[in-house]
Structure formats: structure tokens, C-alpha cells
């Protein structure tokens, strides 16, 4: 059963005349990891806001079609109820940290506390989220004294401590170095595998999508122009036309092929799915 389902979703920002996304349909099941890529201004961030129930719920605008989060239409959910079902992580952690806590532990506990959970449940969630995001060594640090990579991991831990059924991520590694990107990737893979959380990841680093996702969708000018198994989509020759750089394994295979060699022989088999 799908935990997130969009059917013909069209969204228009307040005061705008054009549709920021136009007729997007997709479904994501529990534990499934779906990637989204596309050029700048293709509508990817708007898709995140719509999928998480923030648009139009918190920011207004006009939504047509349907968006179901956990089987309930996003229009029928209050922003608080939507946040319980679907978490969202933005690319800039500084916009997501509360600014009201003095330690990383308190920052991660902020969401569970607002759910009205008992102390034991809060502690269990915080410890679980810190372990998954590998931020236990930061427990006593001040949130505003973290590096960019550390802050993003703490923001991720804060979101997953709420244990949403769906997590939407908008360019979660855009400000991270390769080491930080690997940590985010490891955390997300473990989250989907161990907790059954459904993940919708908007990301321009197609190597990360290649490693993590079962399916990938390409958005162009607000429309879904391609969707399918990750390997098939990320090897499609039209990616460059849509402003998407193919993953490094695909580019390397093309370079080997251009020299008249067989990529299968030189590079071996591609990623397993």
C-alpha cells in the first residue's frame, strides 16, 4: 500500500499565473526509496512542498489533483498532523534547526517532546535517531556551533526522531563534501531498510540516487517526463537534454565505449538492484 500518492497534482503559488508543477502522479510504498532529479527551476522543490503537505497547507497557493499522505488527503491535514506523517529535510540545515536549544540532544528531542511523549519514549527516540545518523559524539555540542555537515546530520536526526511514515528530502547533500554525502546516504539507506520509512529524495548528485534508489523520476518544466527503475532512468540518453548529469558509472562507461572497448569487460557489471 502506498504511504504517499500524488495523482494529477498541479500547484500554483499565490499570485503566480503558471503551474509550478503540472499533472504529477507518483506513488511510494513503505520502505521504498524514490529519487527525483531535474534541472534548476524544474519544479523539484515545489514537488517536495506539495508531497509533504506544506503546499498549500502552510504557504497557501492553489492545488489541484490529489495528494494522499498515509491515505488521507493533504488538504484535510493540519500542518501539525501532516508533519507527524511526513517529515521534510531542506538543503540548508540552518533553516531547520529550532534555535531554541542549547545541546544537540535537546535539539533532537524537540520534536518528540512536542508530540507529548513520555520521557522514556523521548529518550528512546533520541538515542535511536542519534545512532542512525551517527551524531552521538555531538550530543553535548551547541547546535549553532556545528559545521555544515554536522548540522545537516543533526537536522536529519531531528526529523527521523519524529518517526514519520514518509520522509521528503530536498537536495539534502547540496552543501556537503563527499564524506558528509556518504554519511547521509548511509543513514537514509539504514532508515528505509530498518524502519520501513518511505523516502522521496530530490538530489542533483545522481551517484547518490544510483546507490540508494529503487526508482527515479525526472522532472522538467513542472512535469514528470520519465519514471522507472533507477538503473534504466539514470542510463537514459535524454538526461543531458533535461539538465541532468548521468552518474559517474554511466559517464565512465560512455568514455570506455568511445575508445572502442566493451564497458562490461573493462568495468564489470553495473550496480545490483
CORZI-V697641 format. One record per residue. N is the residue number from 1. RES is the residue in three letters. OMEGA is omega in whole degrees, 0 to 359 (NA if undefined). Layout:
{{N;RES;OMEGA} {N;RES;OMEGA}}
//
This chain:
{{1;UNK;180} {2;UNK;174} {3;UNK;173} {4;UNK;182} {5;UNK;174} {6;UNK;179} {7;UNK;180} {8;UNK;185} {9;UNK;175} {10;UNK;181} {11;UNK;180} {12;UNK;178} {13;UNK;179} {14;UNK;179} {15;UNK;180} {16;UNK;178} {17;UNK;181} {18;UNK;175} {19;UNK;179} {20;UNK;166} {21;UNK;191} {22;UNK;174} {23;UNK;182} {24;UNK;176} {25;UNK;174} {26;UNK;177} {27;UNK;179} {28;UNK;180} {29;UNK;178} {30;UNK;178} {31;UNK;181} {32;UNK;179} {33;UNK;183} {34;UNK;179} {35;UNK;176} {36;UNK;176} {37;UNK;181} {38;UNK;180} {39;UNK;173} {40;UNK;180} {41;UNK;178} {42;UNK;182} {43;UNK;185} {44;UNK;180} {45;UNK;176} {46;UNK;177} {47;UNK;178} {48;UNK;181} {49;UNK;180} {50;UNK;182} {51;UNK;181} {52;UNK;179} {53;UNK;179} {54;UNK;177} {55;UNK;7} {56;UNK;189} {57;UNK;183} {58;UNK;187} {59;UNK;178} {60;UNK;184} {61;UNK;186} {62;UNK;179} {63;UNK;172} {64;UNK;187} {65;UNK;182} {66;UNK;174} {67;UNK;179} {68;UNK;176} {69;UNK;184} {70;UNK;178} {71;UNK;180} {72;UNK;179} {73;UNK;182} {74;UNK;179} {75;UNK;183} {76;UNK;182} {77;UNK;170} {78;UNK;177} {79;UNK;179} {80;UNK;180} {81;UNK;178} {82;UNK;181} {83;UNK;177} {84;UNK;183} {85;UNK;186} {86;UNK;176} {87;UNK;178} {88;UNK;177} {89;UNK;180} {90;UNK;184} {91;UNK;181} {92;UNK;185} {93;UNK;183} {94;UNK;178} {95;UNK;187} {96;UNK;178} {97;UNK;190} {98;UNK;185} {99;UNK;183} {100;UNK;185} {101;UNK;183} {102;UNK;177} {103;UNK;177} {104;UNK;180} {105;UNK;180} {106;UNK;179} {107;UNK;181} {108;UNK;180} {109;UNK;187} {110;UNK;181} {111;UNK;178} {112;UNK;178} {113;UNK;181} {114;UNK;174} {115;UNK;180} {116;UNK;181} {117;UNK;175} {118;UNK;185} {119;UNK;182} {120;UNK;180} {121;UNK;178} {122;UNK;180} {123;UNK;181} {124;UNK;181} {125;UNK;181} {126;UNK;181} {127;UNK;179} {128;UNK;182} {129;UNK;179} {130;UNK;178} {131;UNK;181} {132;UNK;181} {133;UNK;177} {134;UNK;179} {135;UNK;181} {136;UNK;181} {137;UNK;181} {138;UNK;192} {139;UNK;184} {140;UNK;181} {141;UNK;174} {142;UNK;181} {143;UNK;181} {144;UNK;178} {145;UNK;182} {146;UNK;171} {147;UNK;180} {148;UNK;179} {149;UNK;178} {150;UNK;181} {151;UNK;180} {152;UNK;178} {153;UNK;177} {154;UNK;177} {155;UNK;177} {156;UNK;178} {157;UNK;180} {158;UNK;180} {159;UNK;184} {160;UNK;175} {161;UNK;176} {162;UNK;181} {163;UNK;176} {164;UNK;177} {165;UNK;181} {166;UNK;175} {167;UNK;178} {168;UNK;183} {169;UNK;182} {170;UNK;181} {171;UNK;187} {172;UNK;182} {173;UNK;188} {174;UNK;182} {175;UNK;185} {176;UNK;174} {177;UNK;182} {178;UNK;180} {179;UNK;178} {180;UNK;178} {181;UNK;178} {182;UNK;180} {183;UNK;177} {184;UNK;180} {185;UNK;179} {186;UNK;180} {187;UNK;181} {188;UNK;179} {189;UNK;180} {190;UNK;180} {191;UNK;180} {192;UNK;184} {193;UNK;190} {194;UNK;184} {195;UNK;181} {196;UNK;177} {197;UNK;175} {198;UNK;183} {199;UNK;171} {200;UNK;188} {201;UNK;170} {202;UNK;187} {203;UNK;177} {204;UNK;177} {205;UNK;186} {206;UNK;174} {207;UNK;179} {208;UNK;178} {209;UNK;180} {210;UNK;182} {211;UNK;191} {212;UNK;199} {213;UNK;168} {214;UNK;180} {215;UNK;176} {216;UNK;176} {217;UNK;177} {218;UNK;179} {219;UNK;179} {220;UNK;180} {221;UNK;175} {222;UNK;182} {223;UNK;175} {224;UNK;185} {225;UNK;180} {226;UNK;176} {227;UNK;179} {228;UNK;178} {229;UNK;186} {230;UNK;182} {231;UNK;181} {232;UNK;182} {233;UNK;185} {234;UNK;174} {235;UNK;184} {236;UNK;184} {237;UNK;182} {238;UNK;183} {239;UNK;181} {240;UNK;178} {241;UNK;181} {242;UNK;176} {243;UNK;182} {244;UNK;175} {245;UNK;179} {246;UNK;178} {247;UNK;187} {248;UNK;181} {249;UNK;179} {250;UNK;179} {251;UNK;178} {252;UNK;178} {253;UNK;179} {254;UNK;179} {255;UNK;178} {256;UNK;180} {257;UNK;180} {258;UNK;177} {259;UNK;178} {260;UNK;181} {261;UNK;180} {262;UNK;180} {263;UNK;180} {264;UNK;180} {265;UNK;186} {266;UNK;189} {267;UNK;184} {268;UNK;182} {269;UNK;177} {270;UNK;182} {271;UNK;176} {272;UNK;178} {273;UNK;NA}}
//
